[in-house]
Amino acid sequence: MAIKVYIPGPFRVATNNSSKIEGYGDDVGEVLKDVGRRYPGIKALIFDSKGEVADHVCVFINGRDINTLQNNGTKVTEGDEVSIVPAMSGGAVPFTEEQIRRYSRHIILPQVGGKGQRKLLGAKVLLIGAGGLGSPTALYLAAAGVGTLGIVDFDTVDISNLQRQILHHNHDVGRLKVTSAQESIADVNPDVQVIPHALALTSENALEIIRQYDIVVNGCDNFATRYLVNDACVFLNKPLVDGSIFLFEGQASVFMPGRGCYRCLYPAPPPPGMVPSCQEAGVLGVLPGIVGCVQAIETIKLILGIGEPLAGRLLLFDALSMDFRVMRLRKDPSCPVCGDNPTITELIDYEEFCGAPITVG
């Protein structure tokens, strides 16, 4: 039986750039093995040395994680689609007259109102990275009136950043990104307090920094930081709004305390060098703007307590096909960090775990 198989951007080099191919079989395992036989290049990307689906790859059927079904034995029928998804990194203070004008479009919304706007002004959000994802997220959170924005980034502005990192400008080249970000945000909304953290997030300082904030927004560009931030948020019971980009595709999700984490989705990172960075492979400049805006929306929803967050769901965006997909996630009871019997109970050496250094930006 022929089944449609969705191939993500990083793996399309093995399928002659085809985003959808056919695989033959009666269950998911047979379909994947057939794809591996007919496209040898993709076999090494999907399977580990034991012939099992690698830990850095998730497989969905019709948007549902096969781990919530019968794993590789999940039966397939005509019309089904199998998707391969790899890992990609206050009180009631009166408003001033100026604030009433500034936030008027929020205040007239029944779902926000004055009470909601005060929640935004009292919220403390930590942004990991002031780069492609952090830029639009920071600007929209600042414009919305999120009162305190912490920004972690030790990098300086390079002219190559300006293609997508809209917090920064030509005159900022060579300056610390957190300094540039602080000034840009002040121009957007002087109500917002920006707390710069011009340092590398490590196992030694992550808990101390993250515990100061209500919500963490991850826009980092490497797996070591991604796993570090995830584990720290689990230990501190902090919501994590996660986003990542690669070439023309993006991912976003929300990991709520007690409802699963990034490790439930990807227990281990891909081998070093398998997934190149944006610096190595490139990225469409406007792509982080779309994913970053999704992260900003999800953060505001969490602060206001409105709508349904992306918790338990993974949003996939393909800019070339203008295709949005939502995959259902689950909390893994065997997760080493948030599972029933966790084996990781403190922060570890994430550079060693991922085989790559920690960078942010």
LOLO-589634 format. One record per residue (C-alpha): chain; residue number from 1; x, z, y; residue in three letters. Coordinates in steps of 0.25 Angstrom, whole numbers, plus 2048, in hexadecimal, padded with zeros to 3 digits. Last residue first. Example, Ala and Ser with C-alpha at 12.3 -4.5 7.8 and 13.67 -1.06 7.14 Angstrom:
2
chain	n	east	up	north	res
A	2	837	81D	7FC	SER
A	1	831	81F	7EE	ALA
This chain:
361
chain	n	east	up	north	res
A	361	859	84D	88B	GLY
A	360	85E	857	881	VAL
A	359	869	857	877	THR
A	358	86C	860	86B	ILE
A	357	877	85A	862	PRO
A	356	874	853	855	ALA
A	355	874	856	846	GLY
A	354	866	85B	846	CYS
A	353	868	868	840	PHE
A	352	877	86A	845	GLU
A	351	872	867	853	GLU
A	350	866	870	851	TYR
A	349	86E	87D	84D	ASP
A	348	863	886	84A	ILE
A	347	858	88E	852	LEU
A	346	852	899	84A	GLU
A	345	848	89B	83F	THR
A	344	84B	88E	836	ILE
A	343	846	891	828	THR
A	342	837	892	82C	PRO
A	341	82D	896	821	ASN
A	340	820	892	825	ASP
A	339	825	887	82E	GLY
A	338	829	887	83D	CYS
A	337	838	885	83B	VAL
A	336	83C	880	82D	PRO
A	335	82F	879	82C	CYS
A	334	829	87B	81E	SER
A	333	81B	87D	823	PRO
A	332	81C	870	82B	ASP
A	331	812	870	837	LYS
A	330	80B	863	837	ARG
A	329	80C	856	83F	LEU
A	328	801	84B	841	ARG
A	327	806	83E	847	MET
A	326	801	838	853	VAL
A	325	804	829	857	ARG
A	324	805	823	865	PHE
A	323	809	814	865	ASP
A	322	80D	80C	871	MET
A	321	813	802	867	SER
A	320	821	802	86E	LEU
A	319	81F	810	874	ALA
A	318	81D	817	866	ASP
A	317	818	825	868	PHE
A	316	816	830	85D	LEU
A	315	80F	83D	85F	LEU
A	314	811	847	855	LEU
A	313	806	851	852	ARG
A	312	804	85F	84D	GLY
A	311	805	864	85C	ALA
A	310	803	858	865	LEU
A	309	7FA	861	86E	PRO
A	308	7EB	861	86E	GLU
A	307	7E5	862	87B	GLY
A	306	7E6	86E	885	ILE
A	305	7EE	87B	885	GLY
A	304	7F3	879	893	LEU
A	303	802	87B	890	ILE
A	302	801	874	882	LEU
A	301	7FA	868	889	LYS
A	300	805	867	894	ILE
A	299	80F	867	889	THR
A	298	808	85C	881	GLU
A	297	807	853	88E	ILE
A	296	815	855	891	ALA
A	295	81A	851	883	GLN
A	294	811	845	884	VAL
A	293	817	841	891	CYS
A	292	825	843	88B	GLY
A	291	821	839	880	VAL
A	290	81C	82E	88A	ILE
A	289	828	830	894	GLY
A	288	832	831	888	PRO
A	287	82E	822	885	LEU
A	286	82F	81D	893	VAL
A	285	83E	81A	892	GLY
A	284	83E	814	884	LEU
A	283	849	81A	87C	VAL
A	282	857	817	878	GLY
A	281	85E	817	86A	ALA
A	280	86B	81F	86D	GLU
A	279	867	827	879	GLN
A	278	858	828	874	CYS
A	277	85F	830	868	SER
A	276	861	829	85A	PRO
A	275	858	82E	84E	VAL
A	274	861	82C	842	MET
A	273	86E	831	849	GLY
A	272	86E	83F	843	PRO
A	271	864	840	837	PRO
A	270	856	842	83B	PRO
A	269	851	850	83F	PRO
A	268	84B	85A	835	ALA
A	267	83E	860	832	PRO
A	266	837	855	83B	TYR
A	265	828	858	83D	LEU
A	264	828	867	839	CYS
A	263	835	868	840	ARG
A	262	82F	864	84D	TYR
A	261	825	870	84C	CYS
A	260	818	874	845	GLY
A	259	80C	87B	84A	ARG
A	258	810	88A	84B	GLY
A	257	815	888	85A	PRO
A	256	811	87A	85F	MET
A	255	819	86D	85D	PHE
A	254	814	862	866	VAL
A	253	817	854	863	SER
A	252	81D	847	869	ALA
A	251	824	83B	863	GLN
A	250	82A	82E	86A	GLY
A	249	82D	820	868	GLU
A	248	834	814	86F	PHE
A	247	842	818	86D	LEU
A	246	841	826	868	PHE
A	245	83A	832	86F	ILE
A	244	837	841	86C	SER
A	243	82D	84B	870	GLY
A	242	829	859	86D	ASP
A	241	820	863	874	VAL
A	240	824	871	86E	LEU
A	239	81B	87D	86E	PRO
A	238	823	88A	86E	LYS
A	237	822	894	863	ASN
A	236	831	899	866	LEU
A	235	836	896	858	PHE
A	234	82F	889	857	VAL
A	233	833	885	865	CYS
A	232	842	888	861	ALA
A	231	841	880	855	ASP
A	230	83B	874	85C	ASN
A	229	845	875	867	VAL
A	228	851	875	85E	LEU
A	227	84B	86A	855	TYR
A	226	849	860	861	ARG
A	225	857	865	867	THR
A	224	85E	860	85A	ALA
A	223	855	854	859	PHE
A	222	859	84D	866	ASN
A	221	853	847	873	ASP
A	220	84C	853	878	CYS
A	219	83E	853	87E	GLY
A	218	838	860	879	ASN
A	217	82D	866	881	VAL
A	216	82D	875	87F	VAL
A	215	821	87E	883	ILE
A	214	81F	88C	888	ASP
A	213	82D	88E	88D	TYR
A	212	838	89A	88E	GLN
A	211	839	89A	87F	ARG
A	210	83F	88C	87F	ILE
A	209	84C	891	887	ILE
A	208	850	89D	87F	GLU
A	207	84C	896	872	LEU
A	206	855	88A	874	ALA
A	205	861	891	879	ASN
A	204	86A	893	86D	GLU
A	203	864	889	864	SER
A	202	867	87F	86F	THR
A	201	861	878	87B	LEU
A	200	86C	871	883	ALA
A	199	86C	875	891	LEU
A	198	867	872	89F	ALA
A	197	85A	87B	89E	HIS
A	196	853	878	8AA	PRO
A	195	846	881	8AE	ILE
A	194	83D	878	8B6	VAL
A	193	832	880	8BE	GLN
A	192	826	876	8C1	VAL
A	191	81E	878	8CE	ASP
A	190	827	86F	8D5	PRO
A	189	821	863	8CE	ASN
A	188	826	855	8CD	VAL
A	187	832	856	8D6	ASP
A	186	835	863	8CF	ALA
A	185	835	85C	8C2	ILE
A	184	83F	852	8C6	SER
A	183	848	85D	8CB	GLU
A	182	848	865	8BF	GLN
A	181	84A	859	8B6	ALA
A	180	856	854	8BD	SER
A	179	85C	862	8BC	THR
A	178	858	863	8AD	VAL
A	177	85E	855	8AB	LYS
A	176	86B	859	8B0	LEU
A	175	871	850	8BA	ARG
A	174	879	843	8B7	GLY
A	173	86F	839	8BB	VAL
A	172	864	841	8C3	ASP
A	171	865	837	8CF	HIS
A	170	860	82C	8C6	ASN
A	169	853	834	8C2	HIS
A	168	84F	83E	8B7	HIS
A	167	842	844	8B2	LEU
A	166	83E	836	8AE	ILE
A	165	847	836	8A2	GLN
A	164	844	828	89C	ARG
A	163	84D	81D	8A2	GLN
A	162	854	828	8AA	LEU
A	161	85B	82E	89F	ASN
A	160	866	822	89E	SER
A	159	86A	827	8AC	ILE
A	158	86F	834	8A6	ASP
A	157	869	841	8AA	VAL
A	156	870	84D	8A5	THR
A	155	86E	855	898	ASP
A	154	86C	864	896	PHE
A	153	85D	863	894	ASP
A	152	852	86E	892	VAL
A	151	847	86E	89D	ILE
A	150	83E	87A	8A0	GLY
A	149	831	877	8A7	LEU
A	148	829	881	8AD	THR
A	147	81C	880	8B5	GLY
A	146	815	874	8AD	VAL
A	145	80F	86E	8B9	GLY
A	144	80A	861	8B4	ALA
A	143	814	859	8BC	ALA
A	142	81F	862	8B5	ALA
A	141	81A	85F	8A7	LEU
A	140	819	850	8AB	TYR
A	139	827	850	8B0	LEU
A	138	82D	858	8A5	ALA
A	137	827	850	89A	THR
A	136	82B	843	8A0	PRO
A	135	839	847	8A1	SER
A	134	83A	850	894	GLY
A	133	838	844	88B	LEU
A	132	843	83B	891	GLY
A	131	84C	846	895	GLY
A	130	84B	854	89A	ALA
A	129	84C	85A	88D	GLY
A	128	845	866	886	ILE
A	127	83A	869	88F	LEU
A	126	835	878	890	LEU
A	125	827	87A	895	VAL
A	124	823	887	89D	LYS
A	123	814	887	8A1	ALA
A	122	80F	88F	8AC	GLY
A	121	80C	883	8B5	LEU
A	120	805	87C	8A9	LEU
A	119	7FC	888	8A6	LYS
A	118	7F9	889	8B5	ARG
A	117	7F4	87A	8B4	GLN
A	116	7EC	87E	8A8	GLY
A	115	7E4	889	8B0	LYS
A	114	7E2	880	8BC	GLY
A	113	7DC	875	8B4	GLY
A	112	7E2	86F	8A7	VAL
A	111	7D7	86A	89D	GLN
A	110	7CD	869	8A8	PRO
A	109	7D6	860	8B0	LEU
A	108	7D4	862	8BF	ILE
A	107	7E1	86B	8BF	ILE
A	106	7E9	861	8B8	HIS
A	105	7E7	856	8C3	ARG
A	104	7E8	860	8CE	SER
A	103	7F6	865	8C9	TYR
A	102	7FD	861	8D6	ARG
A	101	7F2	863	8E0	ARG
A	100	7EF	871	8DA	ILE
A	99	7FE	874	8DA	GLN
A	98	7FF	870	8E8	GLU
A	97	7F4	87A	8EC	GLU
A	96	7FB	885	8E5	THR
A	95	7F5	889	8D7	PHE
A	94	7F1	897	8D6	PRO
A	93	7F9	89F	8CB	VAL
A	92	7F0	8A2	8BF	ALA
A	91	7FB	8A7	8B6	GLY
A	90	806	8A2	8AF	GLY
A	89	848	84D	862	SER
A	88	840	83B	857	MET
A	87	83C	840	849	ALA
A	86	837	835	840	PRO
A	85	829	831	83E	VAL
A	84	825	827	833	ILE
A	83	816	823	833	SER
A	82	80E	81F	827	VAL
A	81	801	818	82B	GLU
A	80	7F5	817	822	ASP
A	79	7EC	80B	822	GLY
A	78	7EC	809	813	GLU
A	77	7EE	816	80B	THR
A	76	7FA	820	80A	VAL
A	75	7FB	82C	801	LYS
A	74	803	838	806	THR
A	73	80E	83A	7FB	GLY
A	72	819	83A	805	ASN
A	71	813	847	80B	ASN
A	70	806	84A	806	GLN
A	69	7FF	84D	813	LEU
A	68	804	856	81E	THR
A	67	812	852	81B	ASN
A	66	80D	844	81D	ILE
A	65	80C	846	82C	ASP
A	64	7FF	840	830	ARG
A	63	7FE	835	83A	GLY
A	62	7F8	82A	831	ASN
A	61	803	82E	827	ILE
A	60	80F	835	82D	PHE
A	59	81E	836	829	VAL
A	58	828	83F	830	CYS
A	57	837	83D	831	VAL
A	56	842	846	834	HIS
A	55	841	84D	827	ASP
A	54	843	841	81F	ALA
A	53	839	83B	816	VAL
A	52	83E	83D	808	GLU
A	51	848	833	801	GLY
A	50	852	83E	7FE	LYS
A	49	85C	839	808	SER
A	48	851	83A	813	ASP
A	47	847	82F	816	PHE
A	46	841	829	822	ILE
A	45	84D	823	829	LEU
A	44	855	820	81D	ALA
A	43	849	818	818	LYS
A	42	847	811	825	ILE
A	41	853	807	823	GLY
A	40	84E	804	815	PRO
A	39	841	7FD	81A	TYR
A	38	83A	7F8	80E	ARG
A	37	83F	804	805	ARG
A	36	83D	80F	80F	GLY
A	35	82F	809	813	VAL
A	34	82B	80A	804	ASP
A	33	830	818	803	LYS
A	32	828	81C	80F	LEU
A	31	81B	815	809	VAL
A	30	81E	81C	7FC	GLU
A	29	81F	82A	803	GLY
A	28	813	828	80B	VAL
A	27	80A	825	7FF	ASP
A	26	804	818	7F8	ASP
A	25	810	80F	7FC	GLY
A	24	814	803	805	TYR
A	23	81A	804	813	GLY
A	22	816	7FB	81E	GLU
A	21	81D	7FB	82B	ILE
A	20	81A	7FF	839	LYS
A	19	824	801	845	SER
A	18	82C	7F5	841	SER
A	17	83A	7F5	848	ASN
A	16	840	7ED	83C	ASN
A	15	83C	7F9	833	THR
A	14	849	801	833	ALA
A	13	84B	800	842	VAL
A	12	83D	806	842	ARG
A	11	842	814	83F	PHE
A	10	844	819	84D	PRO
A	9	837	813	852	GLY
A	8	82E	819	847	PRO
A	7	829	811	83B	ILE
A	6	81A	812	838	TYR
A	5	816	80F	82A	VAL
A	4	80A	806	827	LYS
A	3	806	807	818	ILE
A	2	806	7FC	80E	ALA
A	1	800	800	800	MET
